[in-house]
Amino acid sequence: MADLLTEVPGIVLAIYAHPDDPDVSCGGTLAAWASAGCQVHTLICTDGGKGTADPSCDPDDLVRDRAAEAASAAAVLGLTGQEHLGFPDGELADDDVFRGALVSVVRRLRPDTVLCPDPTAVFFGQDYFNHRDHRITGFAALDAVAPAAAMPRYFPDAGPAHQVSTVLLSGTLEPDVWVDISETVDRKGEAVGCHRSQFPDGAEWAATAVRLAAEDAGRLAGVACAEGFRRLRLGG
């Protein structure tokens, strides 16, 4: 029997590397929870300035374009807030600077649930392996949430300690919980389509790709469309 998450958190923080990552990874879940009254925030860690195969693209223009695309996607999903840390693409490190920045946001927003990439999911068949920024973001988010954000002696200048109750890891090879996104899969597709800089041949196919992936997950969850996660229960 699939474990469907039906309880809506009060405050959610989705921590992802690139401007399009929250929408691709968990946009249906974020939209569903936002519609149900949850305060949903996204934190984008890099500036997206290297996310192109076009050598003639001006990186400053791309950074501005991707920030605008992310803002448009956030509006589609109905998010409460979106923040950018602005680290350069490909240069994230699971160090005190990055973890401290994450701890500050966690302690300020005080989420019940944090979503982030599963850093242990590396090889997806023969055609894809997980981006370094995704892996680093996942590990740094986990390190920031536990123990750092919950323990006052870690980063004492980052605000009062806060214990996150649940972490949901997306892009996982071992999903054990699912969220029904049957009512929000079209909004996820629209949000992903906002990231036009990532689709040089046009974003019209994005909604179809999103729906097909959601239907695959839905078959595992026993619903029409779903997103799957690996759940970590931290208490709080």
HUURZI-V145457 format. One record per residue. N is the residue number from 1. RES is the residue in three letters. OMEGA is omega as a letter, one per 20 degrees, with the letter a starting at -180 (* if undefined). Layout:
# HUURZI-V145457
n->(N:N)
res->(RES:RES)
omega->(OMEGA:OMEGA)
This chain:
# HUURZI-V145457
n->(1:2:3:4:5:6:7:8:9:10:11:12:13:14:15:16:17:18:19:20:21:22:23:24:25:26:27:28:29:30:31:32:33:34:35:36:37:38:39:40:41:42:43:44:45:46:47:48:49:50:51:52:53:54:55:56:57:58:59:60:61:62:63:64:65:66:67:68:69:70:71:72:73:74:75:76:77:78:79:80:81:82:83:84:85:86:87:88:89:90:91:92:93:94:95:96:97:98:99:100:101:102:103:104:105:106:107:108:109:110:111:112:113:114:115:116:117:118:119:120:121:122:123:124:125:126:127:128:129:130:131:132:133:134:135:136:137:138:139:140:141:142:143:144:145:146:147:148:149:150:151:152:153:154:155:156:157:158:159:160:161:162:163:164:165:166:167:168:169:170:171:172:173:174:175:176:177:178:179:180:181:182:183:184:185:186:187:188:189:190:191:192:193:194:195:196:197:198:199:200:201:202:203:204:205:206:207:208:209:210:211:212:213:214:215:216:217:218:219:220:221:222:223:224:225:226:227:228:229:230:231:232:233:234:235:236)
res->(MET:ALA:ASP:LEU:LEU:THR:GLU:VAL:PRO:GLY:ILE:VAL:LEU:ALA:ILE:TYR:ALA:HIS:PRO:ASP:ASP:PRO:ASP:VAL:SER:CYS:GLY:GLY:THR:LEU:ALA:ALA:TRP:ALA:SER:ALA:GLY:CYS:GLN:VAL:HIS:THR:LEU:ILE:CYS:THR:ASP:GLY:GLY:LYS:GLY:THR:ALA:ASP:PRO:SER:CYS:ASP:PRO:ASP:ASP:LEU:VAL:ARG:ASP:ARG:ALA:ALA:GLU:ALA:ALA:SER:ALA:ALA:ALA:VAL:LEU:GLY:LEU:THR:GLY:GLN:GLU:HIS:LEU:GLY:PHE:PRO:ASP:GLY:GLU:LEU:ALA:ASP:ASP:ASP:VAL:PHE:ARG:GLY:ALA:LEU:VAL:SER:VAL:VAL:ARG:ARG:LEU:ARG:PRO:ASP:THR:VAL:LEU:CYS:PRO:ASP:PRO:THR:ALA:VAL:PHE:PHE:GLY:GLN:ASP:TYR:PHE:ASN:HIS:ARG:ASP:HIS:ARG:ILE:THR:GLY:PHE:ALA:ALA:LEU:ASP:ALA:VAL:ALA:PRO:ALA:ALA:ALA:MET:PRO:ARG:TYR:PHE:PRO:ASP:ALA:GLY:PRO:ALA:HIS:GLN:VAL:SER:THR:VAL:LEU:LEU:SER:GLY:THR:LEU:GLU:PRO:ASP:VAL:TRP:VAL:ASP:ILE:SER:GLU:THR:VAL:ASP:ARG:LYS:GLY:GLU:ALA:VAL:GLY:CYS:HIS:ARG:SER:GLN:PHE:PRO:ASP:GLY:ALA:GLU:TRP:ALA:ALA:THR:ALA:VAL:ARG:LEU:ALA:ALA:GLU:ASP:ALA:GLY:ARG:LEU:ALA:GLY:VAL:ALA:CYS:ALA:GLU:GLY:PHE:ARG:ARG:LEU:ARG:LEU:GLY:GLY)
omega->(r:r:r:r:a:r:a:r:r:r:a:r:r:a:a:a:a:a:a:a:a:a:r:a:a:a:r:r:a:r:r:a:r:r:a:r:r:r:a:a:r:r:a:a:a:a:r:a:r:a:r:r:a:a:a:a:r:a:r:r:a:r:r:a:a:r:r:r:r:r:r:r:r:r:r:a:a:a:r:a:r:r:a:r:r:r:r:r:r:a:r:r:r:a:a:a:a:a:r:r:r:r:r:a:r:a:r:a:r:a:r:a:r:r:r:r:r:a:a:r:a:a:r:a:a:a:a:r:a:a:r:a:r:a:a:r:r:r:a:r:r:r:a:a:a:j:a:a:a:a:a:a:r:r:a:r:a:r:a:a:r:r:r:a:a:r:r:a:r:a:a:r:a:r:r:r:a:r:r:r:a:a:a:a:r:r:r:r:r:a:r:r:r:a:a:r:a:a:a:r:r:a:a:a:a:a:r:r:r:a:a:r:a:r:r:r:r:r:r:a:a:r:a:a:a:r:a:a:r:a:r:r:a:a:r:*)
